[in-house]
Amino acid sequence: MRLTPHNASAAKRGYTLVELLLAGVLVLALLGAVVFNFSSGNRNASLDEGATQVEALFRFARAHAASTGKQVRILFPEAESGDNAELLAAEAPGATVRVTSELDPIGAPGVFTDVPAAANFVTSISDLVSIQQVQSGEAPIENSSAMPGEPGADPDASAAPRSAFASATFYPDGTGDSIEVLLASRGDQDARRFSVRVTGITGAIRRQLIADPATEAAPSASATEAAAEVAP
């Protein structure tokens, strides 16, 4: 089919300014959505990866104690208080965790030195998460979004069983201390908290999301109205 001069000129017509502007707006909108989803996922990934690294550190400490025949101790400077906190901060500045091993169980029992093989765990965990609370024993950290000392927190939470020194020790026979740590993201954008608990006798590790504001449902309007009708 041959185009008439009128049709030929119409076929050669380019895009108008309005069409170009609309296309540009659509491209910018798509790019914004991609960037938003990526940044949100990246914020959540930091806490998730930090919790994974803490689990891996517990497994490493247990295996290292069994393979070397020496006690391995994980210290938590951020969760410490008093003189212990000052000592740990001076020995490991800026560290969320510190991993030490008994130097010589026979010649120098009770003397611990840093474990170089745990350096990668220490760096990763310190960069990704902060240790908000350390609790020893079998009693779990309560499923609450409020921390001890914050408004709405359980006044008895500060009296929960805690070790005199915020640490967990793993022994050559494969056992260790039962301990639970509460983790928070370094960034302000992620308000979630994870607890990671290790059972000393079996070495079982459990991770639990104990505070996620996004899933906290507000009372529905119908429930509020029903309560108002019942009230005298």
C-alpha positions as CSV (number, residue, x, y, z in Angstrom):
1,M,0.0,0.0,0.0
2,R,1.4,3.4,-0.9
3,L,1.1,6.2,1.5
4,T,-0.3,9.5,0.3
5,P,1.7,12.5,1.0
6,H,-0.7,13.3,3.9
7,N,-0.2,9.9,5.5
8,A,3.5,9.9,4.9
9,S,3.9,13.1,6.9
10,A,1.7,11.7,9.7
11,A,3.9,8.6,9.9
12,K,7.0,10.6,10.2
13,R,5.6,12.7,13.0
14,G,7.7,12.5,16.2
15,Y,6.6,12.4,19.9
16,T,5.1,15.5,21.3
17,L,6.4,17.2,24.4
18,V,3.5,16.0,26.5
19,E,4.2,12.4,25.5
20,L,7.8,12.7,26.4
21,L,7.0,14.3,29.8
22,L,4.5,11.5,30.6
23,A,7.1,8.9,29.7
24,G,9.7,10.6,31.9
25,V,7.3,10.7,34.8
26,L,6.5,7.0,34.5
27,V,10.2,6.1,34.4
28,L,10.9,8.2,37.5
29,A,8.0,6.6,39.3
30,L,9.2,3.1,38.5
31,L,12.8,4.0,39.7
32,G,11.4,5.5,42.9
33,A,9.5,2.3,43.6
34,V,12.5,0.1,43.0
35,V,14.7,2.3,45.2
36,F,12.2,2.3,48.0
37,N,11.8,-1.5,48.0
38,F,15.5,-2.0,47.9
39,S,16.2,0.4,50.8
40,S,13.4,-1.2,52.9
41,G,14.7,-4.7,52.3
42,N,18.3,-3.5,53.1
43,R,17.2,-2.1,56.4
44,N,15.5,-5.3,57.4
45,A,18.4,-7.4,56.1
46,S,20.8,-5.9,58.6
47,L,19.0,-7.2,61.6
48,D,18.3,-10.5,60.0
49,E,21.9,-11.0,59.1
50,G,23.1,-9.9,62.5
51,A,20.9,-12.5,64.2
52,T,22.3,-15.1,61.8
53,Q,25.8,-14.1,62.7
54,V,25.0,-14.4,66.4
55,E,23.7,-17.9,65.9
56,A,26.8,-18.8,63.9
57,L,29.0,-17.3,66.7
58,F,27.4,-19.6,69.3
59,R,28.0,-22.6,67.1
60,F,31.6,-21.6,66.5
61,A,32.2,-21.1,70.3
62,R,30.8,-24.5,71.1
63,A,32.8,-26.2,68.4
64,H,36.0,-24.3,69.2
65,A,35.8,-25.3,72.9
66,A,35.3,-29.0,72.0
67,S,38.2,-29.0,69.4
68,T,40.8,-27.2,71.5
69,G,39.9,-28.5,75.0
70,K,39.6,-25.0,76.3
71,Q,36.8,-23.0,77.7
72,V,35.5,-20.3,75.3
73,R,33.7,-17.2,76.7
74,I,31.6,-14.7,74.8
75,L,31.3,-11.3,76.4
76,F,28.7,-8.7,75.7
77,P,30.1,-5.3,76.6
78,E,27.0,-3.3,75.5
79,A,24.8,-5.3,77.9
80,E,27.2,-4.9,80.8
81,S,27.0,-2.3,83.5
82,G,29.2,-0.9,86.2
83,D,33.0,-1.7,86.5
84,N,32.7,-4.6,84.1
85,A,31.3,-2.3,81.3
86,E,34.3,0.1,81.7
87,L,36.8,-2.8,81.6
88,L,35.2,-4.4,78.6
89,A,34.9,-1.1,76.7
90,A,38.6,-0.4,77.4
91,E,39.7,-3.9,76.2
92,A,37.4,-4.0,73.2
93,P,36.3,-0.5,72.2
94,G,33.3,-0.3,70.0
95,A,32.6,-4.1,70.0
96,T,29.2,-5.6,70.6
97,V,30.7,-9.0,71.4
98,R,34.1,-10.2,72.5
99,V,35.2,-13.9,72.2
100,T,37.9,-15.2,74.5
101,S,39.5,-18.6,75.2
102,E,41.3,-20.0,78.2
103,L,45.0,-19.5,77.6
104,D,46.3,-22.6,79.5
105,P,43.7,-24.6,81.5
106,I,46.4,-26.3,83.5
107,G,49.2,-23.7,83.8
108,A,47.0,-20.6,83.9
109,P,43.4,-21.6,84.6
110,G,40.9,-18.8,84.4
111,V,43.2,-16.6,82.2
112,F,41.4,-15.8,78.9
113,T,42.7,-14.2,75.7
114,D,41.0,-13.1,72.5
115,V,40.3,-15.7,69.9
116,P,41.7,-14.5,66.5
117,A,39.5,-16.9,64.5
118,A,36.4,-15.2,65.8
119,A,37.4,-11.7,64.5
120,N,35.1,-11.8,61.5
121,F,32.1,-12.7,63.7
122,V,32.9,-9.9,66.1
123,T,33.2,-7.3,63.3
124,S,30.1,-8.3,61.5
125,I,27.9,-8.5,64.6
126,S,29.2,-5.1,65.9
127,D,28.4,-3.5,62.6
128,L,24.9,-4.9,62.1
129,V,23.3,-5.1,65.6
130,S,23.4,-3.9,69.1
131,I,22.9,-6.1,72.2
132,Q,20.0,-4.7,74.2
133,Q,19.7,-7.3,76.9
134,V,21.4,-10.5,78.0
135,Q,19.6,-13.0,80.2
136,S,21.0,-16.3,81.6
137,G,19.1,-19.4,82.5
138,E,15.9,-20.8,81.0
139,A,13.5,-17.9,81.7
140,P,12.6,-16.3,78.3
141,I,12.7,-12.6,77.6
142,E,9.1,-11.4,77.6
143,N,7.4,-10.9,74.3
144,S,7.1,-7.1,74.7
145,S,8.1,-4.2,72.5
146,A,9.0,-2.1,75.5
147,M,12.5,-2.5,77.0
148,P,13.3,-2.4,80.7
149,G,13.2,1.3,81.8
150,E,11.1,2.4,78.8
151,P,7.4,3.5,79.2
152,G,5.2,0.5,79.3
153,A,7.9,-1.9,80.3
154,D,7.4,-4.6,82.9
155,P,8.7,-3.2,86.2
156,D,9.8,-6.7,87.2
157,A,11.8,-7.2,84.0
158,S,14.9,-5.7,85.5
159,A,14.7,-8.3,88.3
160,A,14.9,-11.2,85.8
161,P,17.7,-13.7,86.4
162,R,20.9,-12.4,85.0
163,S,24.5,-13.5,85.3
164,A,26.8,-11.3,87.3
165,F,28.9,-10.9,84.1
166,A,27.1,-10.5,80.8
167,S,28.7,-13.6,79.2
168,A,28.2,-17.1,78.0
169,T,30.8,-19.9,78.6
170,F,31.2,-23.0,76.4
171,Y,33.1,-26.0,77.8
172,P,35.3,-28.7,76.2
173,D,32.7,-31.4,76.9
174,G,30.3,-29.8,74.5
175,T,28.0,-28.1,77.0
176,G,27.7,-24.4,77.8
177,D,25.7,-21.8,79.5
178,S,22.0,-21.3,78.6
179,I,21.7,-17.7,77.6
180,E,19.4,-15.4,75.6
181,V,20.3,-12.2,73.9
182,L,18.0,-9.4,72.6
183,L,19.2,-7.9,69.4
184,A,18.2,-4.5,67.8
185,S,19.3,-3.0,64.5
186,R,21.9,-0.3,64.4
187,G,19.6,1.8,62.2
188,D,16.7,3.8,63.4
189,Q,14.5,2.6,60.5
190,D,14.1,-1.0,61.7
191,A,12.2,-1.1,65.0
192,R,12.1,-4.9,65.2
193,R,13.9,-6.9,67.8
194,F,15.1,-10.5,67.8
195,S,15.9,-12.8,70.6
196,V,18.5,-15.6,70.1
197,R,18.6,-18.3,72.8
198,V,21.0,-21.1,73.1
199,T,20.4,-24.1,75.4
200,G,23.6,-25.0,77.1
201,I,23.2,-28.8,77.5
202,T,22.0,-29.5,74.0
203,G,23.4,-26.6,72.1
204,A,20.0,-26.0,70.5
205,I,19.6,-22.4,69.2
206,R,16.3,-20.7,68.7
207,R,15.6,-17.3,67.1
208,Q,12.4,-15.4,67.8
209,L,11.0,-12.1,66.6
210,I,9.6,-10.6,69.8
211,A,8.8,-7.1,68.7
212,D,7.6,-6.0,65.3
213,P,5.5,-2.8,65.4
214,A,4.3,-3.4,61.9
215,T,2.3,-6.4,63.1
216,E,0.8,-4.8,66.2
217,A,-2.8,-4.5,65.3
218,A,-4.8,-1.6,66.7
219,P,-8.2,-2.3,68.3
220,S,-10.8,-2.3,65.6
221,A,-13.5,0.4,65.4
222,S,-16.3,-2.2,66.0
223,A,-14.5,-3.6,69.1
224,T,-14.2,-0.1,70.5
225,E,-17.8,0.7,69.8
226,A,-18.9,-2.5,71.5
227,A,-16.9,-1.8,74.5
228,A,-18.4,1.7,74.7
229,E,-21.9,0.2,74.6
230,V,-21.2,-2.2,77.4
231,A,-19.7,0.4,79.6
232,P,-22.2,2.0,82.0
